[in-house]
Amino acid sequence: MDDIFKKIVQTMNETVLKDINFNEKNQENVRQTLHKRNKKSFHVKRKLNYLLPTVITLLFFLGTSYFIINELKILSREEKITGLNKNNEAILQEPKIDPHLSISPEQKESYEEMTKKDVVAKLLNTVDYFHTAAGKFEEYSLFYDDSVSTSIIEYKLSLKNEIGGYEKVTTLFDEKVMGFKESIQEYIYNNEKLWSKESLNKTYQVQDYQSEPTRKVVTPEEAFNIKLKDVYKENIKFRERPHITASGTSLFPYEITSIYLRNMEHWEIEKQNEELLGHNTIVLFGKMDGQVVERMKMKGTTDTFRFWVDKDTGILMKYETYDKDGKLTSYLHPERLDVNIPIDPQTFVPNLDGYHLPINTRKKVNIDPREVDIEVVDYADAIKEDTEDVLDLLRKDIPFLYEFTHSKLSLFSAGYEKYKAYKQAYLTYIFENESQVIYVRAYHKDSVIRTLSDFNREKGEQLEKFTLNGIEWSGYEITDLLGAHFIGMKGDYKYEVVSQDISLQDTKELLKSFKPSNDHKKQ
């Protein structure tokens, strides 16, 4: 997933939250968690990322912070984390912010007639139309595999003067299945630091934070020219946005706009003016483009949609999607939205009482400076067709490639990287459920590889040494987590197989199906 992360990382890094998913991501579990989320996010939000029922949702939360921290590189500087952990008081006192309230322009309402192009342009550039915002909404999504997710999002943020934000995402679960009703993820940032808090494990992450520089205005043509498969990978082509996650769906709806409104012939302005929670909105209604439905796996869940857009700011206040029978399938329903209101900067200072750093982030990781020369050739995840395209490229270019052929392992991501003349392959497989993952990478013994958390978990003593399918393997259990790390050599090439939520013995059993790609193609 680290690889997965690669793209995800790139994408997410740009969006702040994005910076998620399995890509470059994937750089790990988080990746996976994120992966899932991204995959499912194709509905109406992004995400990145960024896929399944309760387990996925849980993974999402557990992985989101990890993802943000490691994949998005928002929280991955463990030296600083470790240092900060030694002095939580320092963290609590660190933000140097003006104690005075952030003053913003007054909230206004627009009643001017808007064209379709006007609406799209505003949706793509909301960052220019408000200084502060606070609100709460519920988001519900039905996915193509009949899984659902329900979250309640609360937020406050300031884009000007005292820059900062707070976001609380409460994900609801079936208590009979999960054993608990909800998981809470909080994100707090100011102009110096970014924190992520996770309620189930009472852990937090912290990292340096710096606002993204202002980017040029994005036109509808530019947003619509981004290929669907790249919308969540190339957020750098959209406007800047702060480090928030779920609330971005409403406040900075760039990806949704690019996906849903790209076919201007398929939607219309249903109402020029409709009041919603004290705001004047313009209402859009449309039919989904067939290519979008197919590409984003919306078949059976999304046939038509309706958007409520705040005319003054372009904020997507509310959306609903419907199936062919007109049944509501997904929605974002707001409870409140306040724009350009004073926000106390102390909102951007976290309360970390009772929270601690994850154990596995306390170990210092030394990054090889030569990693900057690693080039990502291609990467794909979640979308089967894209992933198989990258796999085909790996099969063509990397003669030492091995693949799993076990019937219960499904390929989730494929990544192709290079360090100078050395080629590297990354594969991620999902086992029987979404939490069981296997990460694979293959490379020349003299090559420089990226530092990825999936492959850098602390190992115990060597427990296994054996030869299988031409590779000499050494096996280790992973400390503190259920999983194994197998390191193999064949000639000048090195193979690493890391399992998550799969025992060492079960992972070894799966290794029997780890065979040269040429053998795989013959089957």
C-alpha positions, 0 to 999 in steps of 0.5 A, spaced: 500 500 500 505 504 500 505 504 493 498 505 493 500 511 497 504 514 492 499 516 488 494 517 494 500 521 497 501 525 491 494 527 491 492 527 498 498 531 500 495 536 495 489 536 499 491 535 506 487 530 507 488 527 501 494 525 502 491 518 503 490 512 501 493 506 500 497 510 495 504 512 495 501 511 499 499 505 501 504 506 504 501 502 509 495 500 513 493 506 513 493 506 506 489 500 506 484 504 510 484 509 506 484 505 500 477 503 502 475 510 503 477 512 497 474 507 493 467 508 496 468 515 496 467 515 489 460 516 490 459 523 491 466 525 495 473 524 494 478 521 498 485 520 499 484 515 497 483 515 501 471 502 501 467 497 505 462 496 510 463 496 518 470 494 517 472 498 512 469 504 516 473 502 522 479 501 518 478 508 515 478 511 522 484 507 524 488 508 518 486 516 516 490 518 522 496 514 520 495 515 513 495 523 514 501 522 518 505 517 514 502 517 507 501 524 506 507 526 510 503 530 514 504 526 520 510 522 518 516 526 522 517 521 527 523 525 530 519 531 531 513 526 534 518 523 539 521 529 541 514 532 542 512 526 546 517 527 551 514 534 553 506 534 552 506 540 556 510 543 550 505 541 545 499 544 549 503 551 549 506 551 543 501 554 538 503 562 538 496 565 536 493 571 538 488 571 543 483 575 540 478 573 535 479 572 528 475 577 525 472 576 518 467 579 513 460 579 514 456 573 512 452 575 505 447 572 501 447 573 493 440 573 489 444 574 482 442 570 477 447 565 475 449 561 469 451 554 469 458 556 468 458 561 474 456 555 479 461 551 476 466 556 477 464 558 484 464 550 486 471 550 483 474 556 487 470 556 494 477 558 497 476 565 494 469 566 497 469 566 505 474 567 510 471 563 516 466 557 516 463 553 522 458 548 521 455 540 522 452 535 517 451 528 516 453 524 510 450 517 508 453 513 503 450 507 499 456 503 495 456 498 490 457 492 494 451 494 498 455 497 504 453 503 507 457 508 512 454 514 516 458 520 519 457 526 522 462 532 521 463 538 525 468 543 523 470 550 524 476 553 520 479 560 518 483 561 512 485 568 513 488 572 519 489 567 524 489 560 520 487 554 523 481 549 523 478 544 527 474 538 525 471 532 528 468 526 524 464 521 528 463 515 524 457 510 526 457 503 527 452 497 528 454 496 535 452 488 535 457 487 529 463 492 532 462 492 539 461 499 539 457 505 536 462 510 534 469 512 533 471 519 533 477 522 529 479 529 530 483 534 526 486 540 529 491 545 526 494 552 526 499 555 522 505 551 526 502 544 527 497 539 525 494 534 530 490 528 529 486 524 535 483 518 534 478 516 540 478 508 540 486 507 541 486 514 545 492 516 540 494 522 537 499 524 532 502 531 531 506 534 525 509 541 522 504 544 518 504 550 513 499 552 509 499 551 501 501 557 497 495 560 493 494 557 486 491 560 480 483 560 479 481 553 476 476 554 470 471 549 468 474 547 462 481 545 466 477 541 471 473 537 466 479 536 462 482 531 468 481 524 466 476 521 471 481 516 473 486 522 475 481 526 479 483 524 486 490 523 484 492 530 481 488 534 486 494 539 485 490 541 479 485 544 483 485 550 488 489 549 495 485 547 501 487 547 508 488 540 512 481 538 513 478 531 511 471 530 511 468 537 511 472 538 505 466 535 501 462 541 503 467 547 503 472 545 498 467 540 493 473 540 487 473 533 485 465 532 486 464 538 481 469 535 476 466 528 476 458 530 477 458 536 473 463 535 467 457 533 462 454 540 462 448 537 458 446 532 463 444 537 468 440 543 469 439 549 474 432 547 477 431 553 482 435 559 482 433 561 489 432 556 495 433 558 502 437 553 506 438 554 513 438 561 512 443 561 506 440 562 499 442 556 494 442 555 487 439 548 486 442 543 480 439 537 478 442 532 473 443 525 470 449 521 471 454 521 465 454 513 463 462 513 463 462 516 470 457 511 473 461 506 470 468 509 472 466 510 479 462 504 480 456 507 481 451 503 477 445 501 481 446 506 486 447 513 483 442 515 477 441 522 478 443 527 483 441 534 486 446 539 489 444 545 493 450 550 492 450 557 496 450 562 491 455 567 495 461 562 497 460 556 492 460 551 498 456 545 497 451 545 502 447 539 501 447 533 496 443 527 494 443 522 489 438 517 487 437 510 484 433 509 477 427 509 482 428 515 485 430 512 491 435 516 496 441 512 496 446 517 499 446 524 502 450 530 505 444 533 510 447 540 513 444 541 520 448 548 520 452 553 516 455 559 519 460 563 514 465 569 516 463 569 523 468 570 529 472 564 531 476 563 537 483 561 535 483 557 541 479 552 537 485 551 534 489 548 540 488 541 541 486 538 548 491 532 548 489 530 556 488 522 556 491 521 549 498 518 547 502 517 541 502 510 538 507 506 540 510 504 533 511 511 531 516 512 537 521 509 533 526 513 530 526 512 522 532 514 518 530 516 511 535 515 506 537 522 502 537 518 496 530 517 496 529 523 493 531 520 486 526 515 486 521 516 481 514 513 481 513 510 474 506 508 475 501 507 480 494 504 481 489 502 486 482 500 487 480 501 480 481 494 477 482 496 470 487 501 472 491 496 477 491 491 471 494 496 466 500 497 471 501 490 473 501 488 465 507 494 465 510 491 471 510 484 467 513 487 461 518 491 464 521 487 470 523 480 469 524 478 476 517 480 478 513 475 482 506 475 484 501 471 488 496 466 485 492 464 491 485 464 489 483 468 496 488 473 494 485 479 490 490 485 487 488 491 490 494 496 488 500 495 483 506 500 483 512 501 479 518 505 481 525 506 479 531 508 482 536 510 477 537 504 472 534 500 478 526 498 477 522 496 483 515 493 483 510 494 489 503 490 489 498 490 495 493 484 496 487 483 500 486 477 503 479 474 506 477 481 509 479 488 508 483 488 514 488 482 512 493 485 507 499 483 504 504 488 501 510 485 496 516 489 493 521 486 489 528 490 487 535 489 486 539 488 492 543 495 490 537 499 489 535 504 494 528 503 496 523 508 499 522 508 507 515 505 508 511 504 514 508 497 511 515 495 511 519 498 517 515 495 522 519 492 528 520 485 527 522 480 532 527 474 532 528 470 525 523 464 526 523 461 519 529 460 514 527 456 508 527 456 500 520 456 496 519 457 489 527 459 488 527 464 493 531 463 499 526 466 505 527 468 512 521 469 516 520 474 522 513 475 526 512 483 527 512 486 534 506 488 537 501 486 531 499 480 528 503 479 522 509 477 519 515 479 515 518 475 510 525 477 506 527 473 500 533 473 496 534 470 489 540 472 485 541 479 485 534 481 487 530 482 493 523 480 495 519 482 501 512 480 503 509 483 509 502 481 512 497 485 516 492 481 520 495 474 518 499 470 522 506 468 520 504 460 519 498 463 514 503 467 511 508 462 509 502 458 507 500 463 502 507 464 500 507 457 496 503 461 491 508 466 490 511 465 483 514 468 477 510 472 473 512 468 467 509 462 471 503 466 472 501 468 465 502 460 463 496 458 468 
